[in-house]
Amino acid sequence: MKKYDSSTVEKIHQSSETIPLYGVDIQLKENPNRTKGYMDPAELSLIQDNWAANNQENGSNPFKQNLPPEILLPFLRDTMGFPNLNMNTMEMITKYETIPANGRTIGLWRYYLRRGKQEPRSCLIFFHGGGWIGGTVYTVENPCKLIAETADAVVFNVDYDLAPEVKFPNNLEECYEAVTHIYQHAEEYGIDKTKITVAGDSAGGNLCAAMCLKDRDENNHYIAQAVLLYPAVTFGRNMVPGYEWREDAYEMASGQEGPIKGSLILGRPQDLEESMEAKWYFKDLKDASHPYASPMMAESFEGIAKTVIMTAEYDGLRIQGEFYGSLLAKAGVDTTIYRYCGCTHAFIDRLGYQPQAEEACRLIAEIL
């Protein structure tokens, strides 16, 4: 049973305030139970018991700990993700298969409502986050299933290979081959291949942004639209004119500085040599400036798929996500940007515990 009142979800869904930023409008998703400058109360209560949040509040970055990779990597993978609940109210069919991708084999989960054969459904292909080195399909399974039910869509959950076992660009190639496979087998899957949406959170959002560029560059146009949840769209100190990361861009009430500043670790510019993610993800750190690794660095955004970006107010990646949205909009891409106020990174993982996670699933279903 979810841990909040359904009326809160409705109020967040109906919030309509916008603010101008970077020459575009940012639509605010506000919880009326929150005071501005404060972290969302439901989220703060939950993450205070989470290892990652507590270590961030204490100023400790696990990627900078002097642990050997063979110990640090399993440790990080085990601590990624948050608890969430199954919110489905109708019978869902879950299927699993393996598909060829970039000379390897990856897992593909599929969720959809049980019903008689009807017109082809919309399709969502989801790519989980985890810094390219961790995360699992299981963390996002409940959000994927809820979206499938709410939208009456077929939702795929891609179990792509992780770094450092598989490095850039092979991970990206795997993900795009999964999209290609689904597009080419649309009739078998009962989907409308003109209505394929890719979505991903954090590193998964990075992969989706890169796939949209690749899809445009190769003139395939398999992807009709993309939903990027708090995406990472640039590595290290890769910058473009107008982009600047500043801690004072985040409003913090007195007494909230500790937990909020702790949540801003992701997104702070740092030298690539200091980034464990970069060291594990790239064969050569120079690859971090490639547009398929740092989509913000693309020379042009014209002609890529319609894009929806969802950021979290107290996420260090918020600034780059919203700035990236402005670049798309100015290039003529149909772009919508939502900011979930009071939230931190990875809030969709907390489905059932945090109302914004349910509202985000509902919004994605409407987008489908």
C-alpha positions as CSV (number, residue, x, y, z in Angstrom):
1,M,0.0,0.0,0.0
2,K,1.4,3.4,-0.9
3,K,2.6,5.7,1.8
4,Y,0.8,8.9,0.9
5,D,-2.6,10.2,0.0
6,S,-3.7,10.0,-3.6
7,S,-5.0,13.5,-3.5
8,T,-1.3,14.7,-3.3
9,V,-0.6,13.0,-6.6
10,E,-3.5,14.8,-8.2
11,K,-2.4,18.2,-6.8
12,I,1.1,17.7,-8.2
13,H,-0.3,16.6,-11.5
14,Q,-2.5,19.7,-11.7
15,S,0.3,22.2,-10.7
16,S,0.7,24.7,-13.5
17,E,3.3,27.3,-12.4
18,T,6.1,27.9,-14.9
19,I,9.4,29.9,-14.7
20,P,11.5,31.2,-17.6
21,L,15.1,29.9,-17.8
22,Y,17.6,29.9,-20.6
23,G,15.0,31.4,-22.8
24,V,12.4,28.5,-22.4
25,D,9.7,27.8,-19.8
26,I,10.2,25.2,-17.1
27,Q,7.0,23.7,-15.8
28,L,7.1,23.2,-12.0
29,K,5.7,20.1,-10.4
30,E,5.1,21.2,-6.8
31,N,3.9,19.2,-3.8
32,P,1.6,21.6,-1.8
33,N,2.8,19.9,1.4
34,R,6.3,21.2,0.9
35,T,7.7,24.6,1.9
36,K,10.0,26.2,-0.8
37,G,13.6,25.8,0.0
38,Y,13.0,22.5,1.8
39,M,13.5,19.0,0.5
40,D,10.2,17.1,0.0
41,P,9.3,15.8,3.5
42,A,8.5,12.3,2.3
43,E,11.7,12.0,0.4
44,L,13.9,13.4,3.2
45,S,12.5,10.9,5.6
46,L,13.2,8.0,3.3
47,I,16.7,9.0,2.1
48,Q,17.9,9.7,5.6
49,D,17.9,5.9,6.1
50,N,19.7,5.2,2.9
51,W,23.4,4.6,2.8
52,A,24.2,6.7,-0.2
53,A,22.3,9.7,1.0
54,N,23.9,9.5,4.5
55,N,27.4,9.3,3.0
56,Q,26.7,12.2,0.7
57,E,25.5,14.3,3.6
58,N,28.7,13.6,5.4
59,G,30.6,14.9,2.4
60,S,31.9,11.4,1.4
61,N,32.0,10.5,-2.2
62,P,32.2,6.7,-2.6
63,F,33.9,7.1,-6.0
64,K,36.8,8.8,-4.3
65,Q,37.4,6.2,-1.6
66,N,40.7,4.5,-1.8
67,L,39.2,1.0,-2.3
68,P,40.5,-1.3,-5.0
69,P,38.1,-1.6,-8.0
70,E,37.4,-5.3,-7.3
71,I,35.9,-4.3,-3.9
72,L,34.5,-0.8,-4.8
73,L,32.5,-1.9,-7.8
74,P,30.4,-4.7,-6.2
75,F,29.9,-2.4,-3.2
76,L,28.6,0.4,-5.3
77,R,26.3,-1.9,-7.3
78,D,24.9,-3.4,-4.2
79,T,24.0,0.0,-2.7
80,M,22.3,1.5,-5.8
81,G,18.6,1.9,-6.0
82,F,15.8,2.7,-3.5
83,P,12.8,0.6,-2.3
84,N,9.6,0.8,-4.3
85,L,6.2,-0.8,-4.5
86,N,4.1,-2.7,-7.0
87,M,1.3,-0.2,-7.8
88,N,-0.5,-2.2,-10.4
89,T,-4.2,-2.9,-9.9
90,M,-4.8,-5.1,-13.0
91,E,-3.3,-8.3,-14.2
92,M,0.0,-7.7,-16.0
93,I,1.7,-10.1,-18.4
94,T,5.5,-10.2,-17.9
95,K,7.7,-11.9,-20.5
96,Y,11.5,-12.2,-20.8
97,E,13.7,-13.0,-23.7
98,T,17.3,-12.5,-24.8
99,I,18.1,-10.7,-28.1
100,P,21.3,-10.3,-30.0
101,A,22.9,-6.9,-29.6
102,N,26.3,-5.7,-30.9
103,G,27.7,-9.2,-31.1
104,R,26.5,-10.1,-27.6
105,T,23.2,-11.2,-26.0
106,I,21.2,-8.9,-23.6
107,G,18.0,-9.4,-21.7
108,L,14.7,-7.8,-22.6
109,W,11.8,-7.7,-20.2
110,R,8.3,-6.9,-21.5
111,Y,5.1,-5.8,-19.6
112,Y,1.6,-5.3,-20.8
113,L,-2.0,-5.6,-19.7
114,R,-3.8,-8.9,-20.4
115,R,-6.6,-8.2,-23.0
116,G,-7.8,-9.6,-26.3
117,K,-6.0,-8.7,-29.5
118,Q,-6.9,-5.2,-30.5
119,E,-5.2,-2.3,-32.3
120,P,-1.4,-2.1,-31.9
121,R,-0.4,-0.4,-28.7
122,S,2.1,2.4,-28.0
123,C,5.5,1.3,-26.9
124,L,8.0,2.5,-24.3
125,I,11.6,1.2,-24.1
126,F,13.1,1.9,-20.8
127,F,16.9,2.1,-19.9
128,H,17.7,2.1,-16.2
129,G,20.2,4.4,-14.5
130,G,23.2,3.5,-12.4
131,G,26.1,5.6,-13.6
132,W,26.8,3.2,-16.6
133,I,28.4,0.8,-14.1
134,G,25.4,-0.3,-12.0
135,G,21.6,-0.2,-11.6
136,T,19.3,-3.0,-12.6
137,V,16.1,-3.7,-14.5
138,Y,14.5,-4.7,-11.2
139,T,14.8,-1.2,-9.6
140,V,12.6,0.2,-12.4
141,E,10.4,-2.8,-13.0
142,N,7.5,-1.4,-10.8
143,P,7.5,2.0,-12.6
144,C,7.6,0.3,-15.9
145,K,4.7,-2.0,-15.1
146,L,2.6,0.9,-13.7
147,I,3.2,2.9,-16.9
148,A,2.2,-0.1,-19.0
149,E,-1.1,-0.4,-17.1
150,T,-1.9,3.3,-17.0
151,A,-1.1,3.8,-20.7
152,D,-2.3,0.4,-21.9
153,A,1.1,0.2,-23.6
154,V,3.8,-2.4,-24.1
155,V,6.8,-1.4,-22.0
156,F,10.2,-2.9,-22.5
157,N,12.9,-2.9,-19.8
158,V,16.4,-3.4,-21.3
159,D,19.1,-5.3,-19.4
160,Y,22.1,-3.8,-21.2
161,D,25.7,-4.6,-20.3
162,L,27.5,-2.4,-17.8
163,A,31.0,-0.9,-17.6
164,P,33.8,-1.7,-17.0
165,E,33.0,-5.2,-18.4
166,V,31.6,-3.5,-21.5
167,K,32.8,0.1,-22.3
168,F,31.6,3.0,-24.5
169,P,30.5,2.9,-27.2
170,N,29.6,-0.8,-27.0
171,N,26.9,-0.2,-24.3
172,L,25.3,2.5,-26.5
173,E,25.4,0.2,-29.5
174,E,23.7,-2.5,-27.5
175,C,20.9,-0.2,-26.5
176,Y,20.3,1.1,-30.0
177,E,20.2,-2.4,-31.4
178,A,17.5,-3.2,-28.8
179,V,15.5,-0.3,-30.2
180,T,16.1,-1.5,-33.7
181,H,15.1,-5.1,-32.8
182,I,11.8,-3.9,-31.3
183,Y,11.1,-1.6,-34.3
184,Q,11.7,-4.5,-36.7
185,H,9.5,-6.9,-34.7
186,A,6.7,-4.4,-34.0
187,E,4.0,-6.6,-35.4
188,E,5.1,-9.6,-33.3
189,Y,5.1,-7.5,-30.2
190,G,1.7,-5.9,-31.0
191,I,3.0,-2.4,-31.1
192,D,2.7,0.6,-33.4
193,K,6.2,1.1,-34.7
194,T,5.4,4.8,-35.4
195,K,4.8,5.3,-31.6
196,I,8.0,4.1,-30.1
197,T,9.2,6.2,-27.1
198,V,12.6,5.7,-25.4
199,A,13.0,6.7,-21.8
200,G,15.7,6.4,-19.2
201,D,16.8,7.8,-15.9
202,S,20.2,9.4,-15.2
203,A,22.7,7.3,-17.1
204,G,19.7,5.7,-18.9
205,G,18.6,9.3,-19.9
206,N,22.1,9.9,-21.2
207,L,21.8,6.7,-23.4
208,C,18.4,7.8,-24.7
209,A,19.7,11.3,-25.6
210,A,22.6,9.7,-27.4
211,M,20.3,7.3,-29.2
212,C,18.2,10.2,-30.4
213,L,21.2,11.7,-32.0
214,K,22.3,8.4,-33.5
215,D,18.8,7.8,-34.8
216,R,18.9,11.2,-36.5
217,D,22.4,10.8,-37.8
218,E,21.7,7.4,-39.4
219,N,18.4,8.7,-40.8
220,N,16.4,5.8,-39.3
221,H,13.9,7.7,-37.2
222,Y,12.8,4.6,-35.2
223,I,12.3,6.8,-32.2
224,A,9.1,8.9,-32.1
225,Q,9.9,10.6,-28.8
226,A,12.1,10.5,-25.8
227,V,11.6,11.0,-22.1
228,L,14.8,11.9,-20.2
229,L,14.5,11.6,-16.4
230,Y,17.2,13.7,-14.7
231,P,19.6,12.8,-17.5
232,A,23.4,13.2,-17.4
233,V,24.2,14.9,-20.7
234,T,27.8,16.0,-20.3
235,F,30.9,14.5,-18.7
236,G,33.6,16.1,-16.7
237,R,34.2,19.7,-17.7
238,N,32.8,19.5,-21.2
239,M,31.0,22.8,-21.6
240,V,29.2,24.8,-24.3
241,P,28.5,28.6,-24.3
242,G,25.9,29.6,-21.7
243,Y,26.3,26.5,-19.5
244,E,27.5,27.0,-16.0
245,W,27.1,24.9,-12.9
246,R,26.6,26.9,-9.7
247,E,25.7,25.7,-6.2
248,D,23.9,29.0,-5.6
249,A,21.4,28.1,-8.3
250,Y,19.8,25.9,-5.7
251,E,17.4,27.5,-3.1
252,M,18.2,26.1,0.4
253,A,16.3,27.1,3.5
254,S,18.3,27.4,6.8
255,G,18.9,24.0,8.2
256,Q,18.5,22.2,4.9
257,E,22.0,22.9,3.6
258,G,23.4,19.6,4.7
259,P,21.0,17.2,3.0
260,I,20.6,19.4,0.0
261,K,24.3,19.9,-0.7
262,G,24.8,16.2,-0.2
263,S,22.3,15.5,-3.0
264,L,24.2,17.8,-5.4
265,I,27.3,15.6,-5.8
266,L,26.2,14.4,-9.2
267,G,26.7,17.0,-11.9
268,R,29.4,19.0,-10.2
269,P,32.1,19.6,-12.8
270,Q,35.2,17.6,-12.1
271,D,38.3,16.4,-13.9
272,L,37.7,13.2,-15.7
273,E,40.8,11.7,-14.0
274,E,39.0,12.1,-10.7
275,S,35.8,10.4,-12.0
276,M,35.6,6.6,-11.3
277,E,32.6,6.4,-13.6
278,A,34.5,7.9,-16.5
279,K,37.5,5.7,-15.9
280,W,35.3,2.6,-15.9
281,Y,33.1,3.7,-18.8
282,F,35.6,4.9,-21.4
283,K,38.5,3.1,-23.0
284,D,40.0,6.5,-23.6
285,L,39.0,9.5,-21.6
286,K,39.0,11.6,-24.8
287,D,35.9,9.7,-25.8
288,A,34.0,11.7,-23.0
289,S,33.7,14.7,-25.4
290,H,32.0,12.6,-28.1
291,P,28.4,13.7,-28.6
292,Y,27.2,10.2,-28.0
293,A,28.8,10.3,-24.6
294,S,28.1,14.0,-23.8
295,P,25.0,14.8,-25.9
296,M,25.3,18.5,-24.9
297,M,28.4,18.6,-27.2
298,A,26.5,17.8,-30.4
299,E,27.1,20.3,-33.2
300,S,23.4,20.3,-34.1
301,F,20.1,19.1,-32.5
302,E,17.9,19.7,-35.5
303,G,15.8,16.8,-36.6
304,I,15.9,14.7,-33.4
305,A,12.8,13.2,-31.8
306,K,10.4,15.1,-29.7
307,T,11.8,15.2,-26.2
308,V,10.4,15.5,-22.6
309,I,12.9,16.2,-19.8
310,M,12.1,15.7,-16.2
311,T,14.5,17.1,-13.6
312,A,14.7,17.1,-9.8
313,E,15.1,20.4,-8.0
314,Y,17.8,19.2,-5.6
315,D,19.8,17.1,-8.1
316,G,23.2,18.2,-9.2
317,L,22.2,17.1,-12.7
318,R,19.3,19.5,-12.8
319,I,21.2,22.4,-14.4
320,Q,22.6,20.4,-17.3
321,G,19.3,18.7,-17.9
322,E,17.3,22.0,-18.1
323,F,20.1,23.7,-20.2
324,Y,20.1,20.7,-22.6
325,G,16.3,21.1,-23.0
326,S,16.8,24.8,-23.9
327,L,19.4,23.8,-26.6
328,L,16.9,21.3,-28.1
329,A,14.0,23.9,-28.0
330,K,16.2,26.5,-29.7
331,A,17.1,24.0,-32.4
332,G,13.4,23.5,-33.2
333,V,12.9,20.3,-31.4
334,D,9.5,19.9,-29.7
335,T,10.7,20.0,-26.1
336,T,8.9,20.1,-22.7
337,I,10.8,20.5,-19.4
338,Y,9.3,19.6,-16.0
339,R,11.1,20.3,-12.7
340,Y,9.9,18.2,-9.7
341,C,10.3,20.6,-6.8
342,G,11.8,19.4,-3.5
343,C,13.0,16.2,-5.1
344,T,16.5,14.7,-5.4
345,H,18.1,12.4,-7.9
346,A,16.4,9.1,-8.8
347,F,13.0,10.0,-7.3
348,I,11.1,7.6,-9.6
349,D,12.9,4.7,-7.9
350,R,10.8,5.6,-4.8
351,L,7.4,4.6,-6.3
352,G,4.8,4.0,-3.6
353,Y,6.8,6.0,-1.0
354,Q,7.0,9.4,-2.8
355,P,4.0,10.9,-4.6
356,Q,6.1,12.5,-7.3
357,A,7.2,9.1,-8.5
358,E,3.6,8.0,-9.1
359,E,2.8,11.3,-10.8
360,A,5.8,11.0,-13.1
361,C,4.6,7.5,-14.2
362,R,1.2,9.0,-14.8
363,L,2.7,11.8,-16.9
364,I,4.8,9.4,-18.9
365,A,1.6,7.3,-19.6
366,E,-0.1,10.4,-20.8
367,I,2.8,11.2,-23.1
368,L,2.5,7.7,-24.6
